[in-house]
Amino acid sequence: MSNVRVRFAPSPTGSLHIGGARTALFNWLFARHNNGAFVLRIDDTDTERSTETSYQEILSAMKWLGIDWDEGPEKGGEYGPYLQSQRMEIYRQAVAKLLSEEKAYLCYCTVEELAERRKKAQAEGKPPMYDRRCRYLTPEDRNKLEQEGRQPVVRMAIPDSGTTTVHDLIRGDVTFENNTIDDFIIVKSNGMPTYNFATVIDDYLMKITHLIRAEEHLSNTPKQILVYEALGYSLPKFAHVPMILAPNRSKLSKRHGATSVEEYKEQGFLPEAILNYLSLLGWSPEGEEEILPLDKIIKDFSLERVSKNAAIYDTKKLTWINGHYLREADPDRITKLALPFLQAKGLIPNPLPDEDYNRVQNIILAVRERVKTLEEIADAASYFFKEIEEYDPKGVRKQFSKIETADLLDEARNYLTELSEFNAKTTEEAYRKLSEDKGIKTGQLFHPTRLAISGRTMGPGLFDIMELLGKETVLKRLEKASKWIRENN
């Protein structure tokens, strides 16, 4: 299937959200699996809502995810322009053809008139469809309406009878009665084409072979098929991927995680984790494995394994997958990605001096084992860079509730003071010797020490923390904790 051509055609009226990213990914995977072309087109005919900012954000999000396009903005291609706003003459020619063949017509009804008729139809229990009164106007009628200053729209002349069937690669045949399809507008009164019209012309002229898109577009498809047929165009193959629902099977909203790709980036998610997770929303690989390298996803991807059923969006699962990629990623890459998060919290200077890089990297690598996002790395690493302001309350109740603990920390401090070399090995040896000398379990010493030097009950290995903090800081924090225990017990 080397002649496969698919496209992703976002509208620049907002950021690239998870649903759109999933659609882009499925198209991209299908193209890469079949050695075809992936086209990016910008559907910017909504002049009131489209913005340059949104346009740039979409391109940026696509690049960050690694969903590269073969043709489109910044790349060019044989079938451009790839912004609909630059293709107006193409649409005008198509409209003229439909009007001349009486497959479309001018409609002069005002917004107010249409609203009143819809209201009346609903009151009578009828479907609120356009009553087609402009479909059969005489030239004299049209001339009179134009003299009133009315700006017409252009409507498709939909057949009164018959059916239109969508042959869907995922859902099978879905048939619509033509008499339930409105004479929909294809050109607005300001001359701008509507989605259902412009997308057909562009997909045909750009030789798109497969339209892979979200299920909510299925209801638009019969309208588009009628435009294809009216223009004498051959049809592409259609594939409508399942909806993405919230865990309670309601419509996905921001509180369920339907946020933009840019926001996930700002929260410290990795692009490979998002791609891995999105690929599982509606597509099922063979086997039970959920951590899938991108090259394997490309190799295995097919529309036959895309489900008809809605996909359930689970932020916890995405976060778990992200944690895996965070732990497995190249140390230098993760360090460079984590630095801005540390800098945003004021933990390290910006720029970071070269001589401090290795220490900061070692801290990041130590804490990344227990975190799931880059943002969490900054939180988990904070005590390495600033003084402890408070101790974990649960830890305090369990570890700092006895005055004897202060004495134990003082003794530990004395043992550590004697060390000529201060590293994970020597500090552990000192602590095990103290435990043996005191005849106590190591946990009785280890746990309060962890709380004393980090303010927390969980984290990297205790002696790794000691080495990374350094002797002076560890001794100061042990002394401070000992004093705190005595003052609060």
Secondary structure, DSSP 8 states (H G I E B T S, - for coil): -TT-EEEE---SSS--BHHHHHHHHHHHHHHHHTT-EEEE-B----TTT--HHHHHHHHHHHHHHT---SBBTTTB-TT---BGGG-HHHHHHHHHHHHHTTSEEEE---HHHHHHHHHHHHHTT-------TTTT--HHHHHHHHHTT---EEEE---SSSEEEEEETTTEEEEEEGGGS---EEE-TTS-B-HHHHHHHHHHHTT--EEEEEGGGGGGHHHHHHHHHHHT----EEEEE--EE-TTSSB--GGGT--BHHHHHHTT--HHHHHHHHHTSSB--SSS-----HHHHHHH--GGGB-SS-EE--HHHHHHHHHHHHHHS-HHHHHHHHHHHHHHTTSS-SS--GGGHHHHHHHHHHHGGG-SSHHHHHHHHGGGTS------HHHHHHHSSSHHHHHHHHHHHHHHHT-SS-SHHHHHHHHHHHHHHHT--HHHHHHHHHHHHHSSS-SS-HHHHHHHH-HHHHHHHHHHHHHHHHHT-
